[in-house]
């Protein structure tokens, strides 16, 4: 193999060299894809933040603003004002979802206009109420 593919210790860098000795592209894996979605939080109830509840991708695609999955994570790398702005944007999106989307779903189900009889029809009703 080529010596320029060796790292400082003299070993071949496995991240950059394939079995044939040719350079291969770096590959990244998502271990927990749920971490790519912002958390669902209700600031009005003043509850503890639970990272188990996340906003659904269907809602995120229909929402007008992009949201950061790092909101409410107190990491040292982000600027305090930037982090606070991300927190407020996610909290506003959650409030919007509760006040509009979920309320529309409840109104539709309560009026008996649509009666879901299985999970597929319930999914369709949820999509209609967006």
DRENGULUM-327648 format. One record per residue (C-alpha): residue number from 1; residue in three letters; x, y, z. Coordinates in nm, 3 decimals. Layout:
DRENGULUM-327648
pakol, tilo, c1, c2, c3
NUM, ALA, X, Y, Z
...
end
This chain:
DRENGULUM-327648
pakol, tilo, c1, c2, c3
1, UNK, 0.000, 0.000, 0.000
2, UNK, 0.094, 0.361, -0.033
3, UNK, 0.287, 0.522, 0.255
4, UNK, 0.089, 0.847, 0.229
5, UNK, -0.218, 0.658, 0.355
6, UNK, -0.048, 0.587, 0.686
7, UNK, -0.123, 0.790, 0.997
8, UNK, 0.138, 0.942, 1.233
9, UNK, 0.199, 0.609, 1.406
10, UNK, 0.279, 0.434, 1.078
11, UNK, -0.047, 0.234, 1.068
12, UNK, -0.294, 0.249, 0.784
13, UNK, -0.586, 0.473, 0.865
14, UNK, -0.886, 0.239, 0.841
15, UNK, -1.128, 0.529, 0.798
16, UNK, -0.962, 0.639, 0.477
17, UNK, -0.841, 0.313, 0.324
18, UNK, -1.060, 0.033, 0.190
19, UNK, -0.953, -0.329, 0.147
20, UNK, -0.816, -0.251, -0.196
21, UNK, -0.598, 0.027, -0.058
22, UNK, -0.808, 0.297, -0.223
23, UNK, -0.948, 0.592, -0.034
24, UNK, -1.314, 0.541, 0.061
25, UNK, -1.571, 0.806, 0.159
26, UNK, -1.650, 0.854, 0.526
27, UNK, -1.974, 0.693, 0.639
28, UNK, -2.193, 0.824, 0.920
29, UNK, -2.466, 0.632, 1.099
30, UNK, -2.761, 0.753, 1.303
31, UNK, -2.775, 0.544, 1.615
32, UNK, -3.093, 0.699, 1.755
33, UNK, -3.289, 0.872, 1.481
34, UNK, -3.536, 1.007, 1.734
35, UNK, -3.264, 1.246, 1.849
36, UNK, -3.293, 1.427, 1.514
37, UNK, -3.639, 1.558, 1.609
38, UNK, -3.707, 1.841, 1.856
39, UNK, -3.865, 1.753, 2.189
40, UNK, -4.235, 1.805, 2.254
41, UNK, -4.264, 2.037, 2.550
42, UNK, -4.544, 2.227, 2.719
43, UNK, -4.396, 2.526, 2.900
44, UNK, -4.736, 2.631, 3.033
45, UNK, -4.752, 2.328, 3.264
46, UNK, -4.398, 2.382, 3.397
47, UNK, -4.324, 2.011, 3.380
48, UNK, -3.983, 1.854, 3.377
49, UNK, -3.842, 1.818, 3.027
50, UNK, -3.879, 1.465, 2.895
51, UNK, -3.661, 1.375, 2.601
52, UNK, -3.878, 1.070, 2.532
53, UNK, -4.151, 1.279, 2.369
54, UNK, -4.051, 1.417, 2.030
55, UNK, -4.234, 1.610, 1.760
56, UNK, -4.344, 1.387, 1.472
57, UNK, -4.182, 1.431, 1.131
58, UNK, -4.527, 1.480, 0.975
59, UNK, -4.578, 1.790, 1.187
60, UNK, -4.227, 1.918, 1.121
61, UNK, -4.274, 1.901, 0.744
62, UNK, -4.597, 2.100, 0.763
63, UNK, -4.466, 2.360, 1.012
64, UNK, -4.346, 2.681, 0.849
65, UNK, -4.014, 2.720, 1.036
66, UNK, -3.723, 2.478, 1.065
67, UNK, -3.672, 2.369, 1.426
68, UNK, -3.353, 2.270, 1.602
69, UNK, -3.331, 1.923, 1.759
70, UNK, -3.080, 2.074, 2.005
71, UNK, -3.338, 2.297, 2.171
72, UNK, -3.346, 2.262, 2.549
73, UNK, -3.009, 2.091, 2.547
74, UNK, -2.783, 2.299, 2.763
75, UNK, -2.462, 2.234, 2.571
76, UNK, -2.165, 2.459, 2.612
77, UNK, -2.093, 2.491, 2.241
78, UNK, -2.399, 2.698, 2.152
79, UNK, -2.430, 3.064, 2.229
80, UNK, -2.676, 3.140, 2.513
81, UNK, -2.888, 3.375, 2.300
82, UNK, -2.894, 3.130, 2.009
83, UNK, -2.992, 2.844, 2.241
84, UNK, -3.265, 3.051, 2.403
85, UNK, -3.405, 3.145, 2.061
86, UNK, -3.412, 2.778, 1.957
87, UNK, -3.588, 2.690, 2.283
88, UNK, -3.856, 2.953, 2.223
89, UNK, -3.910, 2.844, 1.861
90, UNK, -3.964, 2.481, 1.962
91, UNK, -4.192, 2.582, 2.250
92, UNK, -4.396, 2.798, 2.010
93, UNK, -4.424, 2.510, 1.761
94, UNK, -4.548, 2.279, 2.038
95, UNK, -4.801, 2.538, 2.149
96, UNK, -4.916, 2.581, 1.787
97, UNK, -4.958, 2.205, 1.752
98, UNK, -5.168, 2.181, 2.069
99, UNK, -5.384, 2.486, 1.996
100, UNK, -5.443, 2.418, 1.625
101, UNK, -5.364, 2.069, 1.504
102, UNK, -5.478, 1.870, 1.804
103, UNK, -5.780, 2.095, 1.856
104, UNK, -5.880, 2.041, 1.490
105, UNK, -5.846, 1.666, 1.537
106, UNK, -6.061, 1.670, 1.850
107, UNK, -6.327, 1.884, 1.681
108, UNK, -6.337, 1.652, 1.378
109, UNK, -6.368, 1.340, 1.591
110, UNK, -6.623, 1.501, 1.823
111, UNK, -6.847, 1.608, 1.535
112, UNK, -6.860, 1.248, 1.410
113, UNK, -6.796, 1.370, 1.055
114, UNK, -6.532, 1.100, 1.029
115, UNK, -6.534, 0.785, 1.236
116, UNK, -6.203, 0.601, 1.234
117, UNK, -6.252, 0.227, 1.278
118, UNK, -5.891, 0.111, 1.264
119, UNK, -5.539, 0.248, 1.286
120, UNK, -5.521, 0.318, 0.913
121, UNK, -5.836, 0.532, 0.913
122, UNK, -5.718, 0.707, 1.233
123, UNK, -5.388, 0.789, 1.059
124, UNK, -5.582, 0.932, 0.766
125, UNK, -5.793, 1.148, 0.999
126, UNK, -5.481, 1.277, 1.169
127, UNK, -5.330, 1.364, 0.830
128, UNK, -5.650, 1.544, 0.725
129, UNK, -5.650, 1.754, 1.043
130, UNK, -5.281, 1.834, 0.995
end
